[in-house]
């Protein structure tokens, strides 16, 4: 019994968000799996479900999950659809624990992949990446992902295999980055700024499971328009952060 207590004391705490928009077919399965995984790796944990004003039965399912386990599960219900970027921000800025990530409520990421990265070293972050040939993207969404990688490499210095998938950080590291982006490219902003701080990105291959229900929103007109508008904002934000670092630590 003492050994079990020592093992738990040596674990890190976790905040895991679940993004949800019309995921009634999968949201409960995703949360149940997190309820299996997190006790195996965390000293303490919370699951933050952000419900982005779904038109299906997602909200009722989430309410049931919260009522069953209010000590570990909390939910944020948007009063209008706000898109993936603001949903991710709600996860980040409402988290309480040491390690921070979010997973999609569509079940395409297997939360058991978090077990090998149970302990995150200081000055590192985890970037899971998908194998491109296994990704069932439309031509348009593939082009948008390619364009995002080009912008990252040429204007923010970020060269990850897959900046649009699951990432894990230290919560305090994220909170210190003065984040300005409100669209899905907020992950690019975080990773680019962490790289400027000389953090090490640990890239890990991830299995991309097929969507069994729901409609992906990444290539919606509103999301694409917002990303386009915020791309310049992203470049400016990263460059401003870089200048700020140089002022703090001038080259001698």
N, C-alpha and C positions, 0 to 999 in steps of 0.2 A: 504493500500500500504506500509506503514512504517513497519507493522508487517511482511509482505512478505520479505522486504529487510533485516530486522533483522534476519529472519530465514535463509536466504541465507548466510548472513555474518557469521553465526554460523556453517555453514557446512564446511567440509574439502574438499580439492581438490583431484582429482583422475586422475591417469594415468592407463589406461587399455589396455593391449596388446591383440592382436588377432593373433594367430599363424595359418598359412595357407599353406597347401600343397595339391593341387588338390581338392579344396573344392568349386568348382564352383556352386554346387547345394545348398550350405548352407551359404557361406561367407557373402552374402548380408543380409540375414535374421539375422545372428548373429550381424552384425554391426548395422542394423536398430534397433534391440532390445536394444543395448547399447545406441543408440541415444534417445531412450525413457526413459531408466532407469537413466542414468547419470545426466540429468537435474533435476531429482527428489531428488538426494542425494548430489550433488557436488556444491561447490561454483564456481569451474571452472574445466574443464576436457579436456582430450585428449584421443583419440583412436589411438593406434599405431598398424598398421597391418604389420606383417612381412611375406612377400610372399617368400616361400622357393623354388623358381625356379620350379613352377608347370608346368606340361605339358598340362594342360587343359586351360580353359578360365578364370581362377581365376584372373590373372594379369589385364585383361581388366576390369573386374568387379570392382576391387579395384581402378583402375585409375578413373573410373566413380564416385565412392564413395568419393574419395579425392577431385575431381573437384567440387562436389556438396557441400562439407562442409570443405574447406581447413583450417578453423580456429580451427576445432576440430579433424579432421582426418588427420593423416600423414601415409605414407607407406614407408617401407624399402623393396627393391626388391633384393633378392640374385641373383648373376650372375651364381651360381651353387648351387645344392642342398647341404645344410650344415647340415641338421638334426635338431631335436627338441631342443637339448641343446644349440646350437649356436643361434637358433631362439629365445629362451627364453632370452638369454644373451642380444640380440639386443633390446628386450623390456626393460629389466631392465636398461641398460646403456644409453638408449635414452629417458628415462622418465624424466619429469620435475616436477611433482606434488607430493603432500604429501603422498597419499595412492597409493600403487602399487600392481597390480596383472596382470595376463594374463588369457585369456579363450581360449579354442580351437575353431578353425573356423568350426568344424564339427557340431556344434549345440547340443552337448551332455550335455553341462552345460547351465542352464537357468539363464541368467544375472539378472533376477528379484530376485534371491536369494541374490544379493548384497544389496538390499534395507534395510533389517534388520540390516546390519552391516555397515551402512553409516558412522558412527563415530568410528574410531579405537582409543582405549585408548593407551597412551604411555606405552612402555614396554610390549606390547602384540602383537600377530599376530593371524590371522584367518586361520584355516585349515579345509576346507570342506572335508567331507569323504563320500564315496559311500557305500551303503549296498552291501556286497559281492554277495548275492544271486541274485541281480539284474544286475550284471555285466556279459556281454556276452564275456568273455575273452576265448581265446584258452587255451588249457592245458599248452602249452609252455609259453604263456605270464603270465598265473596265477603262474606258477613256478618261473618265473623271478621276479614277484612282491613279492612272498613269500621270495625268496632269498634276495631281497633288504631289506625287513623288518628284516630278521635275521641279516644281516650285520649292519643295523642301530641300532638295539637293543643291539647287543653284542660288537660293535666296536666304535660307535659314541654316544651311550647313548640316541639315539632318539627313542621314542616309541609312534609314532602317529598312529592312525587307518589307515590313507591313505595318505602317503606322496607324492603320484603320482597324486594328483588331484589339484583343485584350491586352492591357498593360497593367503592371502592378508597381506602385510607388510607396514610399513612406509618406504618410499624410502630412507631416510637418514640412517636408520638402516641397510638396505641392502648394501648401498654404503660403509659402514664402516667395512665390513667383510672380505676384502681381498680375494675375491672369486677366486678359481683356477680351478674349474670344468667346462668343456665345453660340457658335455653330459647331458642327462635328469636328472641325479642324482644331478644336481646343487641345486635342491630344498632341497634335503637331507642335503647338505652342509650348506645352509642358515638356515634351521630350527635347525640343530644340534648346530650351532654356536650361534644362538639366545638363545637357551636353556642354553648354557654355560654362557650367559650373564644374566641368571635368568629371561628371558622373559616368560610370560605366554602364552601357546598355547590354544586358544579357538577353540574347535573342534565342528563343526556344520554339521549335516547330510545333504546330498545333493542328489537330485534326478538325477539319471544317465539315460539320455534319449538315446534311441536307435539311432545308426548311420543310416542315410537314404541314404547316398551315400559316395563315396570315399573309400580309403583303409587305415587302420591304419598303422602307421609306427613304433610304439613302439617296435614291435618284429622283425623288419627287421634285417638281418644279420649284417649290418653296425652298427646299433644302439646298438645291443647286444654286438658286439665286442668292441665298444667304451666304453660302460658301464663297461664291464669286465676289460678293461685296466685302467679305471679311479676309480674303486672301491678301489684299494690300495691307489691311490692318494687322494681319499676322506678321508680315515682313517688317513693318514698322515697329511692332512691339518687340520682336526678337532683336532688331538692330538697336533699339533704345536700351534694352536690357544689356546688350553687349557693351554699349558705351558706358552704362552705369557701372559695370564690372571693371572696365578699364580705369575709370576715375577712382574706384576703390583700391585697385591694385595696379598702379601705373608701372609700365615697363621701365626698369632702370638700366 
